[in-house]
Amino acid sequence: MTQDKIAELVDQVPALDKRGTFTGTTWEENLPIFDGVLAAGRAGVTAVVAMLKEIDDGVDYKARYVLHGIAQYVGRPGKDAARALFIDALASQLGGELSKGAQGYVARQLQVVGSKDSAPALGKLLADPELCEYAAQALLAIRAAAVEQFRKALPDLKGGPRLTVLQALGVLADAESADAFKKALGDADLDLRLAGAWGLARIADAGSADQVAKMATATDGWEAIKATSASLLLAENLLAAGNKAVAARIYKQLLSNRVEGTRAYLDEVATEGLRKAGG
């Protein structure tokens, strides 16, 4: 099917109403459009992608509507072949010459419908400051093969992308990233330090208990608040894992080193945690 034929299909999406509002169509009215694009194979899907503009200012709303509709359509039972075709077509558009704005939209559709097969293509975007967040969210939604992409990308990342990927590894509670989390504790960037503390809490890393608790008691302000939260989470996860001794040590450190009259909520939480830990 030629680009012109695909354009004709996409143009079947209704125009905006008199108020400039798009109210969409019924699902039944959409199916011939979706099926027509999919019938054209990978080239049909990429032809719709080619209609995307750099800036989402409403000009390309029909193409965006069709791609998002297909992403939901191929997720239905019995659409495995169509889904694989659609995913492959979208993944082929990442990391190339397509505008960043369009690639971001493609990545968001893979967040809806992607599979492990699209993980490598998304992983390539993690080094791009403009696309990293979109890629990370898609990988976290897919889950399968995501952690490998995050681990692979992290060593070469700086700034925002490094923070995004480190946080993603924390979301996945990736124990193999313990060294990366520990390294982040000594970073000059506050957000990276806090991401490292949270990641260690997520994986219940007993060896970092003193460092994380120290962050909560040796500082004040925002860092102390977030580090305290990480310390409590670490203690809670250690308790759940049966490591009562280290959990008790965290609770004691938080209770003994807090400034009098501040963070009073710690009294109740840490005291109850210490009781559970047998301390």
C-alpha positions as CSV (number, residue, x, y, z in Angstrom):
1,M,0.0,0.0,0.0
2,T,1.4,3.4,-1.0
3,Q,2.0,6.3,1.4
4,D,-0.9,8.0,-0.3
5,K,-3.2,5.1,0.5
6,I,-2.1,5.1,4.2
7,A,-2.6,8.9,4.3
8,E,-6.2,8.3,3.0
9,L,-6.8,5.8,5.8
10,V,-5.5,8.2,8.4
11,D,-7.5,11.0,7.0
12,Q,-10.7,9.1,7.8
13,V,-10.2,10.1,11.4
14,P,-12.8,12.9,11.9
15,A,-11.9,16.6,11.8
16,L,-12.0,18.8,14.9
17,D,-15.4,20.1,15.7
18,K,-16.4,23.8,15.6
19,R,-14.8,24.4,19.0
20,G,-11.5,22.8,17.9
21,T,-12.1,19.8,20.0
22,F,-11.5,16.2,19.0
23,T,-14.0,13.8,20.4
24,G,-12.9,10.7,18.5
25,T,-14.9,7.9,16.9
26,T,-16.6,4.7,18.0
27,W,-14.4,1.6,18.3
28,E,-16.2,0.0,15.4
29,E,-15.5,3.0,13.1
30,N,-11.8,2.8,13.9
31,L,-11.3,-0.9,13.1
32,P,-11.2,-0.5,9.3
33,I,-8.5,2.2,9.7
34,F,-6.5,0.1,12.1
35,D,-6.9,-3.1,10.0
36,G,-6.0,-1.2,6.8
37,V,-2.7,0.1,8.3
38,L,-1.8,-3.3,9.7
39,A,-2.6,-5.0,6.4
40,A,0.1,-2.9,4.8
41,G,2.6,-4.5,7.1
42,R,5.6,-2.8,8.6
43,A,5.6,-0.2,5.8
44,G,2.1,0.7,6.7
45,V,2.9,1.4,10.3
46,T,6.1,3.3,9.5
47,A,4.1,5.4,7.0
48,V,1.9,6.6,9.8
49,V,5.0,7.3,12.0
50,A,6.4,9.4,9.1
51,M,3.3,11.7,9.5
52,L,4.4,12.7,13.0
53,K,5.7,16.2,13.6
54,E,8.5,17.3,15.9
55,I,6.2,19.3,18.0
56,D,2.8,18.1,19.2
57,D,0.9,21.2,18.4
58,G,-2.2,19.4,17.1
59,V,-1.4,19.4,13.4
60,D,-0.7,15.7,13.3
61,Y,-3.4,14.6,15.7
62,K,-4.9,12.1,13.2
63,A,-1.6,10.2,12.9
64,R,-1.1,10.2,16.7
65,Y,-4.7,9.0,17.2
66,V,-4.2,6.1,14.8
67,L,-0.9,5.0,16.3
68,H,-2.3,5.1,19.9
69,G,-5.5,3.3,18.8
70,I,-3.5,0.5,17.1
71,A,-1.3,0.2,20.2
72,Q,-4.5,-0.6,22.2
73,Y,-6.1,-2.6,19.4
74,V,-3.2,-5.1,19.0
75,G,-3.1,-5.7,22.7
76,R,-6.4,-7.6,22.5
77,P,-6.5,-11.4,22.7
78,G,-5.9,-13.1,19.4
79,K,-3.8,-10.2,18.0
80,D,-0.4,-11.7,18.6
81,A,0.8,-11.5,15.0
82,A,-0.4,-8.0,14.6
83,R,1.1,-6.9,17.9
84,A,4.5,-8.4,16.9
85,L,4.4,-6.6,13.6
86,F,3.4,-3.3,15.2
87,I,6.1,-3.5,17.8
88,D,8.8,-4.3,15.3
89,A,7.7,-1.4,13.1
90,L,7.8,1.1,16.0
91,A,11.1,-0.2,17.3
92,S,12.7,0.2,13.9
93,Q,12.0,4.0,14.1
94,L,14.0,4.6,17.3
95,G,17.6,5.8,17.3
96,G,17.5,6.9,13.7
97,E,16.8,10.2,11.8
98,L,13.2,10.5,13.0
99,S,12.7,13.7,15.0
100,K,13.1,13.6,18.8
101,G,9.6,14.6,19.3
102,A,8.3,11.8,17.1
103,Q,10.6,9.2,18.7
104,G,9.3,10.2,22.1
105,Y,5.7,9.5,20.9
106,V,6.8,6.2,19.4
107,A,8.4,5.2,22.7
108,R,5.2,6.1,24.6
109,Q,3.3,3.7,22.3
110,L,5.8,1.0,23.2
111,Q,5.0,1.8,26.8
112,V,1.5,0.7,26.0
113,V,2.1,-2.4,23.9
114,G,5.9,-3.1,23.9
115,S,7.6,-6.5,24.6
116,K,11.1,-7.7,25.3
117,D,11.8,-7.6,21.6
118,S,11.6,-3.8,21.7
119,A,13.8,-3.5,24.8
120,P,17.1,-3.1,22.9
121,A,15.8,-0.3,20.7
122,L,14.5,1.5,23.8
123,G,17.8,0.9,25.5
124,K,19.6,2.9,22.9
125,L,17.6,6.0,23.8
126,L,18.7,6.0,27.5
127,A,21.8,8.0,26.7
128,D,19.7,10.7,25.0
129,P,18.7,13.5,27.5
130,E,15.6,14.3,25.5
131,L,14.4,10.7,25.2
132,C,15.8,8.9,28.2
133,E,12.7,9.4,30.4
134,Y,10.3,8.1,27.6
135,A,12.5,5.1,27.1
136,A,12.8,4.4,30.8
137,Q,9.1,4.5,31.4
138,A,8.5,2.2,28.4
139,L,11.1,-0.3,29.7
140,L,9.6,-0.2,33.2
141,A,6.2,-0.9,31.7
142,I,7.5,-3.8,29.7
143,R,9.7,-5.2,32.5
144,A,11.0,-8.2,30.5
145,A,14.6,-7.5,29.5
146,A,14.4,-4.0,31.0
147,V,17.0,-4.5,33.8
148,E,19.7,-5.6,31.3
149,Q,19.2,-2.4,29.3
150,F,19.4,-0.2,32.4
151,R,22.6,-2.0,33.7
152,K,24.2,-1.7,30.3
153,A,23.5,2.0,29.9
154,L,24.3,3.2,33.4
155,P,28.2,3.3,33.4
156,D,28.3,5.8,30.5
157,L,25.5,8.1,31.7
158,K,25.7,11.5,33.4
159,G,23.3,14.0,34.7
160,G,19.6,13.5,34.2
161,P,19.8,10.2,32.3
162,R,22.0,8.7,35.0
163,L,19.5,9.7,37.7
164,T,16.6,8.3,35.6
165,V,18.3,5.0,35.1
166,L,19.5,4.7,38.7
167,Q,16.0,5.3,39.9
168,A,14.7,2.7,37.4
169,L,17.1,0.1,38.8
170,G,15.7,1.0,42.2
171,V,12.2,0.5,41.0
172,L,13.2,-3.0,39.8
173,A,15.0,-3.7,43.1
174,D,18.0,-4.9,41.2
175,A,20.4,-6.5,43.7
176,E,23.1,-6.7,41.0
177,S,23.2,-2.9,41.0
178,A,24.2,-2.7,44.7
179,D,27.7,-1.4,43.8
180,A,26.2,1.3,41.6
181,F,23.8,2.4,44.4
182,K,26.7,2.5,46.9
183,K,28.8,4.6,44.5
184,A,26.0,7.1,44.2
185,L,26.0,7.6,48.0
186,G,29.3,9.6,47.6
187,D,28.2,11.6,44.5
188,A,28.3,15.4,44.7
189,D,24.8,15.5,43.2
190,L,22.1,15.3,45.9
191,D,19.5,13.6,43.8
192,L,21.9,10.8,42.9
193,R,22.9,10.3,46.5
194,L,19.2,10.0,47.5
195,A,18.6,7.6,44.5
196,G,21.5,5.5,45.7
197,A,20.1,5.4,49.3
198,W,16.6,4.5,48.0
199,G,18.0,1.8,45.7
200,L,19.9,0.2,48.6
201,A,16.8,0.3,50.7
202,R,14.8,-1.4,48.0
203,I,17.2,-4.3,47.8
204,A,17.6,-4.5,51.6
205,D,21.4,-4.1,51.4
206,A,22.6,-4.8,55.0
207,G,26.1,-3.7,54.3
208,S,25.0,-0.1,53.6
209,A,22.9,0.3,56.7
210,D,25.3,2.6,58.5
211,Q,25.9,4.8,55.5
212,V,22.3,5.3,54.7
213,A,21.4,6.0,58.4
214,K,24.2,8.5,58.6
215,M,22.8,10.4,55.7
216,A,19.6,10.8,57.7
217,T,21.3,12.0,60.9
218,A,24.3,14.0,59.7
219,T,22.3,16.4,57.5
220,D,19.2,18.4,57.6
221,G,16.5,19.7,55.3
222,W,15.3,17.8,52.2
223,E,18.3,15.4,52.2
224,A,17.6,14.4,55.8
225,I,13.9,13.9,55.1
226,K,14.5,11.7,52.1
227,A,17.4,9.8,53.7
228,T,15.3,9.1,56.7
229,S,12.6,7.7,54.5
230,A,15.2,5.5,52.8
231,S,16.6,4.4,56.2
232,L,13.2,3.4,57.4
233,L,12.5,1.5,54.2
234,L,15.8,-0.3,54.5
235,A,15.1,-1.3,58.1
236,E,11.6,-2.5,57.2
237,N,12.9,-4.6,54.3
238,L,15.7,-6.0,56.5
239,L,13.1,-7.0,59.1
240,A,11.1,-8.7,56.4
241,A,14.2,-10.6,55.3
242,G,14.8,-11.7,58.8
243,N,17.8,-9.5,59.5
244,K,16.6,-8.1,62.8
245,A,20.0,-7.2,64.2
246,V,20.9,-4.7,61.4
247,A,17.4,-3.3,61.3
248,A,17.6,-2.7,65.1
249,R,20.9,-0.9,64.6
250,I,19.3,1.5,62.0
251,Y,16.3,2.3,64.3
252,K,18.7,3.0,67.3
253,Q,20.8,5.3,65.2
254,L,17.8,7.2,64.0
255,L,16.4,7.6,67.5
256,S,19.7,8.5,69.2
257,N,21.0,11.0,66.6
258,R,17.9,13.0,65.7
259,V,17.8,16.6,66.8
260,E,15.6,17.1,69.8
261,G,12.2,18.5,68.9
262,T,12.5,17.7,65.2
263,R,11.3,14.8,63.1
264,A,9.1,13.7,66.1
265,Y,7.3,11.2,63.9
266,L,10.4,9.0,64.2
267,D,9.8,8.3,67.8
268,E,6.7,6.2,67.1
269,V,7.8,4.6,63.9
270,A,11.4,3.7,64.9
271,T,10.4,2.6,68.4
272,E,7.8,0.3,67.0
273,G,10.3,-1.0,64.5
274,L,12.9,-1.6,67.2
275,R,10.3,-3.5,69.2
276,K,9.7,-5.8,66.2
277,A,13.4,-6.2,65.8
278,G,13.7,-7.3,69.4
279,G,15.9,-4.4,70.2
